[in-house]
Amino acid sequence: AEHLGDLPAAIHVYEQATVLAPDRIDAFEAIADLHEALGNVPEAIQAVQNVAERIAEPAAKVRLFMRTARLLEGRGSADEALQWYTRVLALEPSHAKAVQALRAAYTERGDTAGLIDLLQRDLREADGERAKSKIATEVALLELNRNRNPGAAERAAAAVADQRRRRIFTALGVLVVALVVVGTGIAVQASRNDTSQAAL
């Protein structure tokens, strides 16, 4: 029926398949595709969620959660979409598209608390001191300029300073070790030279 362009009939066929075989993930996904093609967004969302409930792999769940969020955005349900983007980050904290979507939504709404919470999540997942310092600086500026909270801004700025101090101390530690190694090498060579001269 699907190939004849009779999409409602095709949906009915796939629905019968899911009744006979509830583990038919492909049938549920086909139902979602067909409902979306017909513009039946609520039904498409429900079908996608039916698939997500039956899949254990986190990567597959992330894909389905992202699809749900986009469908919700498409029908103007921004609040619900944000919930699904948040669920994506619970499974994959560094998911770039979910982070971008949440950041854009919080910025557009002027939701500073949500934006700071997202940045704090990014801070925990950031790789490298430079990246952490950049995020902490952004948090400090939001606390100061948006929330008018100098205390929170100071704490965030202190975190940046701590990151920088750790980088400096690490660099100094490496330098000290290098100097010790070089100095030891020079001392050993000098001792050998003295021994050689004494032998002569």
Buried (B, 14 or more C-beta within 10 A) or exposed (E): EBEEEEBEEBBBBBBEBBEEEEEBBEBBBBBBBBBBEEEBBEBBBBBBBBBBEBBEEEEBBBBBBBBBBBBBBBBEBEEBBBEBBBBBBBEBEEBEEBBEBBBEBBEEEEBBEBBBBBBBBBBEBBEEBEBBBBBBBBBBEBBBEBEEBEEBBEBBBEBBEBBEEEBEEEEEEEEEEEEEEEEEEEEEEEEEEEEEEEEE
